[in-house]
Amino acid sequence: MQRTRKDKPRRHFVTRRNVMDLFLTTAIVLITTAACALMVRWTHSSANITALYTLCVLVVARMTEGYGWGIVASVMGVFTVNFAFTDPFFHFNFTSAGYPVIFLSLLLISVITSATTGSVKRQARRARAGERRIRRLYDFSQKLSSAQDTDSMIDLTLEYLHELLDRPVLYVPDAGGLAHNRERVCGEIEGFVSDSIERTAVEACFQNMRDTGAGTTQEPYALFRYVPLISGSTMLGCYGMLWKDRPMDSETMEHVRAILAQTGISLERQMLAEERNRAAMAADREKMRSNLLRSISHDLRTPLTGIIGASAAIEENGDRIGAAETKKLAADIHEDAEWLLRMVENLLSVTRVSQVSRLKKSEEPAEEVISEAVARCHKRYPDAQIRVHLPDEMLFVPMDVTLIVQVLINLIENAVRYGGTPVDVSLYHRKGKAEFVVRDFGPGIPPDKRDTLFESAQVQADSRRGGLGIGLTLCRSILAAHDGEIDEINHPDGGAQFVFTLPLEEEI
């Protein structure tokens, strides 16, 4: 944050506006003088001259900046009346009878009129400025409400203050933000900046929860003025605005505080929403763990019991039973072992989904993912007829390949086990999403189980190894982590049909 101070440009008090106001004042006084001269020549009376010059002062006060030029016009008018329209003409005479009263009256009326006009103009300017501030604050609130996260809100406020104040603005998230380079800066900082002074000012701002730095009694030698970002009794950070040599008026500071107050409220609301989302995610994970334990208690017990029984029969009665029966028992053991292997794979997938808040996705060809899932299912069910329908175009879908393959395997195996074969696996491109469809031609899902199909482990009474286990619950969790959806629709022509979608473009 170290910079080298540049030579400051000299201030010029004679501005283009000053020159224009001087020209207008002189021109209006000259025009008024010419009008008075014509009126005196035509009417041979100077009774209305004072009224004309009063009108002149009003016009000058209305068309120039401030009320100083109205007073200048008043003085010019008084001297012009004395010189051109008071006997002796074309000579200054401040001693004639009654003139001091006329002079003071005209000057007083002109000054009061000019000051009143200037005051009205200032109030009008303040009203217009207040209206612009309210409009800007409303627009800012609209943008703030559409921000997606806390970082976007902080950056939006940073950019808005930089644009509004036309000076460098920075945001510091905590007391040690400057020391650890965690500040965010909008705008170029010119001049030498003392890190130690600025850090002390930031620390004091967080400690006392009030303005510090330039323009305050705490660390007044800092270049920046630090204003706390507070919501309720919680300090969320502070914004620093370059103040040295460019102090802001009280109205601008009030507008800045209104902006920061709106930002603090929005940030607190967003933080509460994020906290609720985290709590909901924790509740979902806890619910998934509970469902997992219920599924494991049933699904693992049945195949293990089968393995123990079949192996005990072979061990104890191997000499008395025939080769065919021994082969059948060995086949049952193999089948139960494969079931346990699939359960372990599902458990590993559950662990992988629950341990990461955001999956590492890569764009993969959906056709190859389907091919891999079908090939692995053929190894487990060699006689199964699995028909694949693919679109003409190749679809690249952001995904975690291992998890999506597991989803397809679970759905295909369920279709083979409960619906028989053939099984149709289709892929479509619809409305910016990749749609995967797995359909069987069996009896379909019973109506009484459809509402809780994805909620917990479903057990089918006529199955020796339990029902769907954690497969569908796992599928829903995996797809939710991919910002996808899954649903079950019984096909009109019969059979169950599971449809899940994945977005073709990952949301940032």
Secondary structure as UniProt FT lines:
FT   HELIX           16..43
FT   TURN            47..48
FT   HELIX           49..63
FT   HELIX           68..84
FT   TURN            89..90
FT   TURN            97..98
FT   HELIX           99..146
FT   HELIX           150..165
FT   STRAND          169..172
FT   TURN            175..181
FT   STRAND          184..186
FT   HELIX           195..208
FT   STRAND          212..213
FT   TURN            214..215
FT   TURN            220..221
FT   STRAND          224..231
FT   TURN            232..233
FT   STRAND          234..242
FT   TURN            244..245
FT   HELIX           250..299
FT   HELIX           301..317
FT   TURN            318..320
FT   HELIX           323..354
FT   STRAND          362..365
FT   HELIX           366..380
FT   TURN            382..383
FT   STRAND          386..389
FT   STRAND          396..399
FT   HELIX           401..419
FT   STRAND          423..430
FT   TURN            431..432
FT   STRAND          433..439
FT   HELIX           447..450
FT   TURN            451..455
FT   TURN            461..462
FT   TURN            464..465
FT   HELIX           471..481
FT   TURN            482..483
FT   STRAND          485..488
FT   TURN            492..493
FT   STRAND          497..503
//
